[in-house]
Amino acid sequence: MNNSTTTSSPARTPSKNAMVNFPSSRPAKKARHLCSLGTGEVIHVLAYTALKDRVDDFEFVVQGLARCLYTMESAVTDVRVCHPCCGEVVFIVTFVSKAALSRFLLGPQRDFETQLEGLITTSGATKKPSFQASGTMMPAAHTLDSLLDFLKTTVKGDDHTAHDVRTVSKEIERWFPRPSEYEKYITIDPANPNKYTRNLIHGDENMDVILMCWPAGCQSSIHDHDSSSCWVTVVEGTVHEVQFQLPRLDKKFLEAEQKDPANAVGQCGRLKIVNIASLNTGGVTGTYANNDIGIHRVENRSEKLACTLHVYAPPLKKMKIFDEDGNVHVHLATKNSEGGCDGGDGCDPNVCVLRKGIFDVDAWNQPNRVK
Ligand SMILES: [Fe+2]
């Protein structure tokens, strides 16, 4: 062991809880802190240095300790032993949890230090490593920019059937939203401060990525998603998603839609609620919808502003809006992409309602407040 060496035990990666509210599954509750996006594993780094005149004895003991760690199976997912030179060793051990690390500190590590007593340098007290640190494994979390890069290269196609829904959902859930990334997209319309707003973060031929801001008590209309996929993740606060079965559409409406796909008006069957999901940063954070799954309404039942990130792919050019009296009409999505404000000099983003991006306040909102 004269050169730097690393060896690992067979990796045993704990399964991660799904965070997306797929209709067929019930995701486990899990708070979204940065580390909760990872596996929950804890890495422990432990370094020892031999006294100059005890190097041989130190090496003898260290070989035994390394052998002991390599053969540990319970509660350990990975072991690396770095041996820069005779007289120095660094153990890097990955535990399945903080509790497993605590058991190691009270058991095997104490035993190691007993064996190394009198052989190692110390910083004052005896039987202590020259360096020790432990912490939760940092996850491969996205920034908003890296998430957008992923979406731009991955989400393509003419309709929702082209998408790998679970893969995209997992990547979206890897975004750890920081206010410094998304605050500039938060807008409340001063003329309609109780209505939700849609603020374009990124748009291309394959998708629109939109930050939606939900003032307390507001709700969207009940709507479908045409041929698009719709991924949603909560950025801050809590919203409820009320999922409905796609209702039967009246024959006259279907005929009207064939003649004029952009302006059809008609009747639909009774709306049936199939699920109500609470989406928040401390539990289930995301959902996904397309017309094969059903239609939905998003509500802010809380007293605080909520923000959600939506990915519509391809961009939603039109949608059907339903009401509980059995009416349905086609609505065209409106984008302030032509002639809108660039957000340049003199633009106050807190009051500007002309910024480029979707800002179609009236039609997308349901006029009444959440009961
Ligand atoms: Fe939607």
Residues whose N, C-alpha, C, O or C-beta is under 5 A from the ligand:
A	BS01	LIG	C230
